[in-house]
């Protein structure tokens, strides 16, 4: 599928006199919010800093597939094609986002980055690329959960002469065939990259783990883990923690002998702290077979070696840091008092901060019920809230 004409042929930025709802970010969250607003008769303009929609998805590693089902990952107003299969690949996600923008004829302006948002009377003033100042009746921030790569400032890191890269730069295992690779971090990204390397010809793959994660099967007898995530998300945390224990014992083998003991904190308790379970797409077998070795967390670099938390020193050829991302919202909205101590929006979805009415956030949580599903729900709620406000103010924009 060719790139959408909407994203590859940018429209002019609306004039200063216009007061649309500005949606910052042309990923799934921004696109779905723009469609939901348009469906309610509210003009929405998507501002995307890159030259195409779905920019972050284009940068993901080749192996990546959604861990949520195709049917429960569609955005409002357009189903994902059955030909994509149950677990949608990265390339097909990109194709879907392009088609989504084209199908709904969304108003998208590419090559525009918003650096700061300020209150301007009852409206919002956006400072954008090229000194542009845009006035909107409301703003939806959808710049993404994975915005800016976070690389830990390990002691001695600057003097390290080996190859060190963030997981955001990893594409496939070809460059690492025959090499000794250390992957740091056992979130879903780190686990999947480690498996990819082991299957792709790396001579040795080690996975550095600070805290053992909960591991769940992506699907058991046709029942997707996402279904369970949807069912339990509103149940009491302690109840879900208790229910998860026997399920884990039946579905996932004990990997303590390989360095991955079962976590001592409950599954849902960890989710509430921001630690999403690792969905098994080959990690369990790779660890049991010794193709991926579990080692202690990285503490520092010293004399060209990696010093681990247990005192071991190793000399990998390559280090891939799957150490997460920063939301990087401080420059954009940090001055408005709408972020918590960890840089996350204090509200999301249809709720707006008390001192910042008309400012909405979507895509800054990592729910076990599925990111795309929650983005779709948020989009509808945000559009409904904005449409009501617009109607009360005496007309639609």
C-alpha positions as CSV (number, residue, x, y, z in Angstrom):
1,X,0.0,0.0,0.0
2,X,1.4,3.4,-0.9
3,X,1.7,6.2,1.6
4,X,-1.5,8.1,2.3
5,X,-2.0,11.1,0.2
6,X,-3.2,12.9,3.3
7,X,0.2,12.5,5.0
8,X,2.5,12.8,2.0
9,X,0.9,15.9,0.7
10,X,0.6,18.2,3.7
11,X,-2.1,20.8,3.8
12,X,-1.3,24.4,4.9
13,X,-1.4,25.1,8.6
14,X,-4.8,26.7,9.4
15,X,-4.7,30.5,9.7
16,X,-4.5,32.2,13.1
17,X,-8.1,33.1,12.9
18,X,-9.2,29.5,12.8
19,X,-9.8,27.8,16.2
20,X,-10.0,24.1,15.5
21,X,-9.2,21.4,18.0
22,X,-5.5,20.6,17.5
23,X,-4.4,17.0,17.9
24,X,-0.6,16.7,18.5
25,X,0.7,13.4,17.1
26,X,-0.2,11.4,14.0
27,X,0.0,7.9,15.6
28,X,-3.0,5.7,16.5
29,X,-4.1,7.9,19.4
30,X,-4.0,11.1,17.4
31,X,-5.7,9.7,14.3
32,X,-8.5,8.0,16.3
33,X,-9.2,11.2,18.3
34,X,-9.3,13.3,15.1
35,X,-11.8,10.9,13.5
36,X,-14.0,10.8,16.6
37,X,-14.1,14.6,16.7
38,X,-14.9,14.8,13.0
39,X,-17.7,12.3,13.4
40,X,-19.2,14.6,15.9
41,X,-18.9,17.6,13.7
42,X,-15.9,19.2,15.4
43,X,-13.0,20.3,13.2
44,X,-9.8,18.6,14.2
45,X,-6.3,19.2,12.8
46,X,-3.6,16.7,13.4
47,X,-0.1,18.1,13.7
48,X,2.6,15.5,13.0
49,X,6.3,16.4,13.4
50,X,7.5,13.7,10.9
51,X,6.6,13.5,7.2
52,X,4.1,10.6,7.5
53,X,1.6,9.2,9.9
54,X,2.6,6.3,12.2
55,X,6.2,7.5,12.5
56,X,7.0,5.7,15.7
57,X,5.6,2.4,14.3
58,X,7.9,2.7,11.3
59,X,10.9,2.7,13.6
60,X,10.0,-0.4,15.5
61,X,12.0,-3.7,15.0
62,X,11.0,-5.9,12.1
63,X,9.8,-8.8,14.2
64,X,7.2,-6.8,16.1
65,X,3.6,-7.9,16.1
66,X,0.7,-6.5,18.2
67,X,0.2,-8.6,21.4
68,X,-3.5,-7.8,21.1
69,X,-5.9,-9.3,18.7
70,X,-6.7,-7.8,15.3
71,X,-10.4,-7.5,16.2
72,X,-9.8,-5.7,19.5
73,X,-7.1,-3.4,18.0
74,X,-9.1,-1.6,15.4
75,X,-9.6,2.2,15.8
76,X,-13.0,3.8,15.5
77,X,-14.7,3.7,12.1
78,X,-12.4,1.2,10.3
79,X,-11.9,-2.5,10.9
80,X,-8.5,-4.1,10.4
81,X,-8.5,-6.4,7.4
82,X,-8.8,-10.1,8.1
83,X,-5.8,-10.7,5.9
84,X,-3.6,-9.2,8.6
85,X,-4.1,-12.3,10.7
86,X,-4.8,-12.5,14.4
87,X,-1.6,-10.9,15.6
88,X,-0.9,-7.9,13.3
89,X,2.6,-7.2,12.2
90,X,4.4,-3.9,12.4
91,X,4.2,-3.3,8.7
92,X,0.5,-4.0,8.6
93,X,0.0,-1.6,11.5
94,X,1.6,1.1,9.4
95,X,-0.5,0.2,6.4
96,X,-3.6,0.4,8.6
97,X,-2.7,3.8,9.9
98,X,-2.1,5.1,6.4
99,X,-5.4,3.7,5.2
100,X,-7.2,5.1,8.3
101,X,-6.0,8.7,7.6
102,X,-7.0,8.3,3.9
103,X,-10.3,6.6,4.5
104,X,-11.5,9.2,6.9
105,X,-10.0,12.1,5.0
106,X,-8.4,13.4,8.1
107,X,-6.9,16.9,8.1
108,X,-3.2,16.3,8.8
109,X,-0.3,18.7,8.6
110,X,3.1,17.0,8.6
111,X,6.5,18.4,9.3
112,X,5.1,20.5,12.2
113,X,6.4,20.1,15.7
114,X,4.8,21.8,18.7
115,X,7.3,22.9,21.3
116,X,5.0,24.5,23.9
117,X,1.3,24.9,24.7
118,X,0.0,27.9,26.6
119,X,-3.4,29.1,27.8
120,X,-4.7,32.1,25.9
121,X,-8.0,33.3,27.4
122,X,-10.5,30.6,26.8
123,X,-8.4,29.1,24.0
124,X,-5.0,27.5,23.6
125,X,-1.9,28.9,22.0
126,X,0.5,26.4,20.3
127,X,4.1,27.4,19.6
128,X,5.2,25.4,16.5
129,X,7.9,24.9,13.9
130,X,9.1,28.0,12.1
131,X,7.8,30.4,14.7
132,X,4.2,29.6,14.0
133,X,1.6,30.5,16.7
134,X,-1.6,28.5,16.3
135,X,-4.8,29.1,18.3
136,X,-7.1,26.2,19.1
137,X,-10.3,25.8,21.1
138,X,-8.9,22.6,22.6
139,X,-5.8,20.4,22.4
140,X,-5.4,16.7,22.4
141,X,-1.8,15.6,23.2
142,X,-1.1,12.2,21.6
143,X,2.6,12.2,21.2
144,X,2.9,8.7,22.5
145,X,4.0,6.6,25.5
146,X,7.3,5.7,23.7
147,X,8.5,9.1,22.7
148,X,12.2,9.6,23.6
149,X,14.6,6.7,24.3
150,X,15.9,6.5,27.8
151,X,19.4,5.3,28.3
152,X,20.6,4.9,31.9
153,X,23.5,6.9,32.9
154,X,25.6,4.0,34.1
155,X,28.9,4.9,35.8
156,X,31.7,4.6,33.3
157,X,29.3,4.5,30.3
158,X,30.9,7.5,28.6
159,X,34.3,5.7,28.6
160,X,32.9,2.5,27.2
161,X,34.3,1.8,23.7
162,X,32.1,-1.2,22.7
163,X,28.9,-1.0,20.7
164,X,26.1,0.3,22.7
165,X,22.6,1.1,21.3
166,X,19.1,1.7,22.6
167,X,16.5,-0.9,21.6
168,X,14.8,1.8,19.5
169,X,17.7,1.5,17.1
170,X,17.4,-2.2,16.7
171,X,15.8,-3.6,13.5
172,X,16.7,-7.2,13.1
173,X,19.4,-9.7,14.1
174,X,21.4,-9.7,10.8
175,X,24.1,-7.2,12.0
176,X,24.7,-9.3,15.2
177,X,25.1,-12.8,13.7
178,X,28.1,-14.6,15.3
179,X,28.4,-11.9,18.0
180,X,28.1,-11.9,21.8
181,X,25.1,-9.7,22.6
182,X,23.9,-8.4,26.0
183,X,20.3,-7.2,26.1
184,X,19.5,-5.0,29.1
185,X,15.9,-5.1,30.3
186,X,13.2,-7.7,30.4
187,X,10.1,-5.8,29.3
188,X,8.3,-7.1,26.3
189,X,10.8,-5.3,24.0
190,X,13.9,-6.7,25.6
191,X,12.5,-10.2,25.8
192,X,11.4,-10.2,22.1
193,X,14.7,-8.8,20.9
194,X,16.7,-11.4,22.9
195,X,14.6,-14.2,21.2
196,X,15.1,-12.6,17.8
197,X,18.8,-12.5,18.3
198,X,19.0,-16.1,19.5
199,X,16.9,-17.3,16.5
200,X,18.8,-15.0,14.1
201,X,22.3,-16.3,14.6
202,X,23.9,-14.4,17.5
203,X,26.8,-16.5,19.0
204,X,25.6,-15.7,22.5
205,X,22.6,-13.9,23.9
206,X,22.4,-12.7,27.6
207,X,19.5,-10.9,29.1
208,X,20.2,-8.6,32.1
209,X,17.3,-8.6,34.6
210,X,16.9,-6.5,37.7
211,X,13.4,-7.6,38.7
212,X,11.9,-10.8,37.5
213,X,8.7,-10.1,35.5
214,X,5.4,-11.9,35.4
215,X,5.3,-13.9,32.2
216,X,2.0,-14.8,30.5
217,X,1.2,-16.8,27.4
218,X,-0.1,-14.5,24.6
219,X,-2.8,-17.1,23.9
220,X,-3.8,-20.3,25.6
221,X,-6.2,-22.7,23.7
222,X,-7.3,-19.8,21.6
223,X,-8.0,-17.5,24.6
224,X,-5.9,-14.4,24.2
225,X,-4.2,-12.8,27.3
226,X,-5.9,-9.6,26.2
227,X,-9.3,-11.0,27.0
228,X,-8.3,-11.7,30.5
229,X,-6.8,-8.2,30.8
230,X,-10.2,-6.7,29.8
231,X,-12.1,-8.9,32.2
232,X,-10.0,-8.2,35.3
233,X,-9.0,-4.6,34.8
234,X,-11.8,-3.3,37.1
235,X,-11.5,-6.0,39.7
236,X,-9.8,-5.4,43.1
237,X,-6.0,-5.6,42.8
238,X,-5.6,-8.2,45.5
239,X,-8.2,-10.4,44.0
240,X,-6.5,-10.4,40.6
241,X,-3.1,-11.0,42.2
242,X,-4.5,-14.1,43.9
243,X,-6.2,-15.4,40.8
244,X,-3.1,-14.9,38.7
245,X,-1.0,-17.3,40.9
246,X,-2.5,-20.6,39.9
247,X,-2.9,-19.5,36.3
248,X,0.8,-18.8,36.1
249,X,1.8,-22.1,37.7
250,X,-0.3,-24.0,35.2
251,X,0.7,-22.1,32.0
252,X,4.3,-21.0,32.6
253,X,7.0,-23.3,33.9
254,X,9.2,-22.4,36.8
255,X,12.4,-20.8,35.4
256,X,14.1,-20.3,38.8
257,X,17.0,-22.6,37.9
258,X,17.6,-20.5,34.8
259,X,17.7,-17.2,36.9
260,X,14.0,-16.2,36.5
261,X,12.2,-17.0,39.7
262,X,8.5,-16.3,40.0
263,X,7.9,-12.7,41.2
264,X,7.1,-12.1,44.8
265,X,4.8,-9.2,44.0
266,X,1.4,-9.8,42.5
267,X,0.7,-9.5,38.8
268,X,-1.8,-6.7,39.1
269,X,0.1,-4.9,41.8
270,X,3.0,-4.7,39.4
271,X,0.7,-3.5,36.6
272,X,-0.5,-0.7,38.8
273,X,3.1,0.3,39.4
274,X,3.7,0.4,35.6
275,X,5.2,-3.1,35.1
276,X,3.3,-4.8,32.3
277,X,3.6,-8.6,32.2
278,X,5.9,-10.1,29.5
279,X,3.9,-11.9,26.9
280,X,5.7,-15.1,25.9
281,X,6.6,-15.1,22.2
282,X,9.4,-17.6,22.5
283,X,11.3,-16.4,25.6
284,X,10.3,-19.3,27.9
285,X,11.6,-21.9,25.5
286,X,14.7,-19.9,24.7
287,X,15.6,-19.6,28.4
288,X,14.9,-23.3,29.1
289,X,17.1,-24.4,26.2
290,X,19.9,-22.0,27.2
291,X,19.7,-20.0,24.0
292,X,19.0,-16.9,26.1
293,X,21.0,-16.7,29.3
294,X,19.6,-14.7,32.3
295,X,22.2,-12.5,34.1
296,X,22.0,-9.9,36.8
297,X,21.3,-6.2,36.2
298,X,24.0,-3.9,34.8
299,X,25.6,-1.8,37.5
300,X,28.5,0.0,35.8
301,X,31.2,-0.1,33.2
302,X,34.8,-0.6,34.3
303,X,38.0,-1.2,32.3
304,X,36.0,-2.0,29.2
305,X,33.9,-4.6,30.9
306,X,30.3,-4.6,32.1
307,X,30.0,-5.1,35.9
308,X,26.8,-6.8,36.9
309,X,24.9,-6.5,40.2
310,X,26.1,-9.8,41.4
311,X,29.8,-8.8,40.8
312,X,30.3,-10.7,37.6
313,X,32.2,-9.0,34.8
314,X,31.4,-9.7,31.2
315,X,32.7,-8.5,27.9
316,X,29.9,-8.6,25.3
317,X,30.5,-7.4,21.7
318,X,27.3,-5.5,21.7
319,X,24.9,-4.1,24.3
320,X,21.3,-3.4,23.4
321,X,19.5,-1.3,26.1
322,X,15.8,-2.1,26.2
323,X,15.5,0.4,29.0
324,X,12.3,2.2,28.0
325,X,11.3,5.6,26.9
326,X,10.5,9.0,28.4
327,X,7.3,10.7,27.5
328,X,9.2,14.0,27.2
329,X,6.2,16.2,28.0
330,X,8.0,18.6,30.3
331,X,8.9,21.2,27.6
332,X,5.4,21.0,26.0
333,X,3.2,21.2,29.1
334,X,5.4,21.0,32.2
335,X,4.8,24.6,33.0
336,X,1.0,24.0,33.3
337,X,1.2,21.8,36.4
338,X,-0.5,18.9,34.6
339,X,2.3,16.3,35.1
340,X,3.0,14.1,38.1
341,X,6.5,13.5,39.6
342,X,7.3,10.9,36.9
343,X,6.4,13.1,34.0
344,X,3.0,11.5,33.3
345,X,-0.2,13.4,32.7
346,X,-2.3,13.6,35.9
347,X,-5.4,12.8,33.9
348,X,-6.1,11.1,30.6
349,X,-9.0,10.4,28.3
350,X,-12.1,12.7,28.7
351,X,-10.9,14.3,31.9
352,X,-9.0,17.6,31.7
353,X,-6.8,19.1,34.5
354,X,-8.6,21.4,36.8
355,X,-6.4,24.4,35.9
356,X,-6.2,23.5,32.2
357,X,-9.7,23.0,30.8
358,X,-9.7,21.9,27.2
359,X,-6.4,20.1,27.4
360,X,-6.6,16.3,26.9
361,X,-4.1,13.4,26.9
362,X,-4.3,10.0,25.3
363,X,-1.9,7.2,24.9
364,X,0.2,7.8,28.1
365,X,-0.9,4.6,29.9
366,X,0.1,1.0,29.2
367,X,-3.0,-1.0,30.0
368,X,-3.2,-4.8,30.1
369,X,-6.4,-4.6,28.1
370,X,-4.5,-3.4,25.0
371,X,-3.1,0.0,24.0
372,X,-5.0,0.3,20.7
373,X,-8.3,-0.7,22.4
374,X,-7.9,1.9,25.1
375,X,-6.9,4.6,22.5
376,X,-10.1,3.9,20.6
377,X,-12.2,4.2,23.8
378,X,-10.4,7.4,24.8
379,X,-10.9,8.9,21.4
380,X,-14.7,8.5,21.7
381,X,-14.8,9.9,25.2
382,X,-12.6,12.9,24.4
383,X,-14.7,13.7,21.3
384,X,-17.9,13.5,23.3
385,X,-16.5,15.8,26.0
386,X,-15.3,18.4,23.4
387,X,-18.5,18.3,21.4
388,X,-20.5,19.0,24.5
389,X,-18.3,21.9,25.4
390,X,-18.5,23.2,21.9
391,X,-22.3,23.0,21.9
392,X,-22.5,24.8,25.2
393,X,-20.3,27.6,23.9
394,X,-22.8,28.4,21.2
395,X,-21.7,26.5,18.1
396,X,-19.4,24.1,16.4
397,X,-16.0,24.8,15.2
